[in-house]
Amino acid sequence: MPNDNPAERPHPNDPLHGVTLEAMLTRLVDKYGWDELARRIRINCFAKDPSIKSSLTFLRRTPWARKKVEDLYKGTTF
């Protein structure tokens, strides 16, 4: 049977399915840059000495901030 693994099944209603937090953040930084990202999402890890690594550490521990990043990603046209 094809697609026996639930992780491999398509999820048409979930635009974040299969997209890692690192991929989301990288695409947002490429599109907006750190300054604009910090303006759109007011968190210090984007405003003060930002890096993908430090931002991922913060976002993985902070659900409300991760949600803001996910919402911005879903609303952004790439």
C-alpha positions in Angstrom: 0.0 0.0 0.0 1.4 3.4 -0.9 1.8 6.0 1.8 1.5 3.6 4.8 3.7 6.0 6.8 1.5 8.8 8.2 4.5 11.2 7.9 4.7 10.6 4.2 1.0 11.3 3.5 0.2 14.6 1.9 -1.4 17.2 4.2 -3.1 19.7 2.0 -4.6 21.7 4.9 -1.2 22.1 6.7 1.1 24.5 4.8 3.8 23.8 7.4 3.9 20.1 6.9 7.4 19.0 6.1 8.9 22.5 6.7 11.5 22.6 9.5 11.8 25.6 11.8 15.3 26.2 10.4 14.0 26.3 6.8 11.2 28.7 7.8 13.6 31.0 9.5 16.1 30.9 6.8 13.6 31.8 4.1 12.1 34.6 6.2 15.6 36.1 6.8 16.4 35.8 3.1 13.2 37.6 2.2 13.1 40.3 4.9 16.5 40.5 6.5 17.1 40.6 10.2 16.0 44.2 10.6 12.7 43.8 9.0 12.1 40.5 10.7 12.8 42.2 14.1 10.3 44.9 13.1 7.6 42.4 12.2 8.2 40.1 15.1 9.3 42.0 18.2 11.7 39.6 19.8 15.3 40.4 20.9 16.9 37.4 19.2 16.1 39.0 15.9 17.2 42.5 16.9 20.4 42.0 18.9 23.3 40.1 17.3 20.9 37.8 15.4 21.9 34.4 14.0 20.0 31.4 12.8 21.5 29.2 15.6 20.6 31.5 18.5 17.2 32.3 17.1 16.4 28.6 16.7 17.4 27.9 20.3 15.1 30.6 21.5 12.2 29.7 19.2 12.4 26.0 20.1 12.0 26.9 23.8 9.4 29.6 23.4 6.1 28.4 21.9 4.5 31.9 21.5 7.5 33.2 19.5 7.6 30.1 17.3 3.9 30.6 16.6 4.6 34.2 15.4 7.3 32.9 13.1 5.0 30.2 11.7 2.1 32.7 11.2 4.4 35.1 9.4 5.8 32.3 7.2 2.3 31.1 6.3 1.3 34.7 5.4 4.4 35.4 3.3 4.6 34.9 -0.5 8.0 33.6 -1.6 
